[in-house]
Amino acid sequence: MVHLPLHSYFIHNGSIRPNAEFKPPHKTGGVYEVIRVVDGVPLFLEEHLGRFFNSARLSGTEIHFTQNDISQFLSALITENKVDEGNILLLCKKNLKAFFIKHKYPDESWYFTGVPCGILKAERTNPNAKVFQTSVRQMADELMNRDGWYEVLLVDHLENVTEGSRSNVFFVSENRLVTPPGHEVLLGITRQRTIQLAINEGIPFVERDVSLNDLPAMQAAFITGTSPKILPLNQIGNCRFNPLDNIVQQLRKAYDDLIVDYISGYKSL
């Protein structure tokens, strides 16, 4: 999938350039992050940049800028484009680029009705590194477009659910929060924040394998990610779930409050 920049300007190796000069990459590979901007603030920027550099280390990608440099580049990108809301794609293969991309956020009603999710038997290589992997992305997009799923969950060769094609997944079982082990998935920023929120809220939490056979016994499920935030599921394949589960809605509200606090703290610096 080729991403093209929105608005007027993009970043190329630290320089602001007009979008007319943008040349999209033609091959897969390269590390990347998608950072959500709310009220002019790049959410959880420190964690995103930390993961960006960790992905580069795991994949052997060299980044010739510091985290502070990139933070300033993104601030300039937001200012020059005069954009308060949206998603920024930050990527590096040989050159560092950053630009606003198309986004689609869930309807507010979906946080109460839930969304349907399909199943895709596929595995990402080096799952802790956020690297463009076109084949998995294409298979997921084709399945979602064909069957009308909001997202699809990846299932490995052992029949274990690992993560969404562009999200992490959590389950509620006997009032306990369950998510697949961290070494098997991309360590999403929203995932990490959700785990910390569960600890803060006193919700029992465990990381363990979740097989397809386990799904019918789960009382609730939700996905996490930059665009969906904490989004309840009403269906995974043929299994139905309660999107209004108390634990799911408690965490969803806590995450929304966390965003408000983060924006306030960022603007006070």
N, C-alpha and C positions, 0 to 999 in steps of 0.2 A: 504494500500500500504506500503510495507516494503522498507525503504531507506537503502542502503548499502554505505559505505564510498568509495570514489575514492582516488587514489594516494597511499600514503604510511602510513600516520598517521592520528589519530583522537584524540580528547580531551575527557578525562573521568575524571570528577571532578577536572579539573585543570591540570591533568597529560597528557603528550604526550605519546600515546601508538601506537604500530604498528597495522595496520588494521587486522592482523591475530587474534588479541585478541578481536575484536568487536563482541558483541552479540546484535542483533537487538531486540527492544521491541516487545512483542507479543500482546499487547492490545492497544486499542485506549485510548485517553486522553493524558494529558500532554500539556504544552504550548510550542510554537515554534516560530522561526523566520527564514526566508530565506533571507540571506544577499548577495548581489552581490559584487564580487570583480572585480575591473577594475584597471589594471596597478598596481596590488599589494595592492590596497587600498579598504577596506571595505566601500562601499558607505553608507552615511547617518547613520553611526554607532550609533551616539547618539540617534537618533529617534528610531532606531530598538531596542536598549537596553531599552529605556524608555517604549516602547510598550510591550516588553517582560516582564518587571516587572509589568506593569499594568495588562497584561493578567494573570499573576500569582496571583495578588491580587484578580481579579474578579473570578478566578476559584478555589481559595483556595490552590494553589500550593506554596510550600515553596522553596525558592532558597537560598542556603547557601553561596552565593558569592555576592560581590558588582559589580556594573556596571564596575568599573575600573578593578576589577579582570578579568571579562569576556573579556573586551577589550584586556587585555594582553594575555589571552588564545588564542584569535582569531589571534592576531598578531603572536604568536608563531606557530600556525597552518599553517598560510600562509607561514611563513619563512621556517619551517621544510619541508613542502611539495614542496617548490620552485615553487609555482603556482602564476601566475599573473592575470589570468582570470578564473572566475567560480562562482559557488553559494555555499555558506556554509549554512548547516542546523544546527541551534542552538536549542536544545530542553531540556526540563526538565520535568520529571514526578516524579521520586525519585532521579535520578542521573542527573547531568548536562553533556550533550554530545554536541560535535560540530565536524562536518566533512564535507568535500566537497561531493556534490551529483551531479548526472547527471543533466545537464541543456540543454535547447533548446531555443535559442534566435531567434527571427524573422529574416527572410531574409531581407536585407536592402530594397529590392524593395517593401516589404509589407507595409512600412511606407508611400508609395505613392499609392499603389493599394488597400490597406485595406485588412482586413481578414473577413471571415464569422463567424457569431456567432449564436448559437441556443438558445432555451428557455427551462428551466427546472423548473417545479413547485415544489419547495422545499424551506425550511427555515432552517437557522442555529440557534441553541439555543445560547443564550448569544453572539450575533454577535460582540460585541466590544472586546471580548477575542479571541485571536488567539490560538485555541485549536484544536487538531486533532479530526476530526469528520468523521470517515471512511464511514458511509452510504452515506452522501451527496457527498463525493469525488468519491465513487464508481459509483453512479448514473450518475454523471457528466462525468466521464471517459468513461462509457459505451455509453452514448449518443454521445459524441464527436467521439469515435472510429466508431460507427455505421453509423453516418450521415456525418462525415468529417468536423465537425465544429472545428474552432481553439479554441473556448471557448464557454461556455454556461452561460447565465444570469439566476439567480435565481429569481423566481416570487413567491410572498407570497400568502396567502389565500384571500387577497383583490384584487388580480390581479395586484399588483404593482411590478415593477421591482426593485430589491434591489441592487444586486451586481453580479459580476461574480463568478464562482466557485473558482477562484484563482486570482481575480482581482476586481477593482472597475470600475464603468462605468459612463461616462459623455455623455451629449447630448448638441447639439447646437440648440436652438430654437429662431428664430428672432434675431440672432446675440447675444444671451445671453447664457452663460454657465449654464447648469442645471445638478444637480446630486442628487441622493436620499439622504434623511436626514441622518446625521451622526449617530444618535442613532439606525438606522436600519441596519447598515453595519459595517464591519471591517474597522477601520480607517487606511487605507493603507498609508504607508509612501509616496509613489508616489502620492496618492490622495491628501494628505495634501500639498505636494510641488506644485502640479498642481493648487490647489486653491490659494496658495500664488502667484504663477506666474501670474494667471489671474488678481489678484488684482494689482500686479506690472505693468502689461501690460495694465491696464485700461479696461479690458474686464468685462462687467456686469456679475454678478454671483449670483445664487440663489440655495439653497437647498430646494427641494420639492418632493413630491411623483410623480412618473412617472408611469402611468398605461400602460398596453399593448395597450389600445385604443389611447394613446398619440403618439405612435411610428410613425405612418404614417405622422404626421405633423412635425416631427423633420427633420432639414436640414442636420444634421451630428451626428455622434456618435463615441466614442473611449473608449478604456479600458486603465487602468493604472495598473502597477504592477512592481515588482522587475525585472523580466526577460523581459517583453514586453516594459517597459518604458511607453511612450505615443504612443499607436498603434491605428490608425484609423480603423473603421469598415466599410465594404462595404455592410454588410447585417446583419439583425437580423431577424431570421425566414424568412418570405416572404417580409419583408420591406427592401428596398434598400436605401443606403446613399452615400453621396459624400465624399470619403476619402481625396480629395484635398481641402476641405473647408478651407478658409483662417484662421479662428480661430483655427482649429485643427492643421494646419501646423505651425502657429505662436507659439502655445504652445509647440508643439513637438520640434521645434528648440530651444526655450527658455530652455526647460528641458535638452536637450543635452548640451547646453552651461553651464547650472548649474552644470552638472556632471564634466565638465572640470574644472570649478572654484573650486569645492569641492576637487577634486584630488590635484590641485595645492596648496590649502590651507592646506590640510592634510599633504602633503609632506614637507611643510615649517615649521611645528611645531617642 
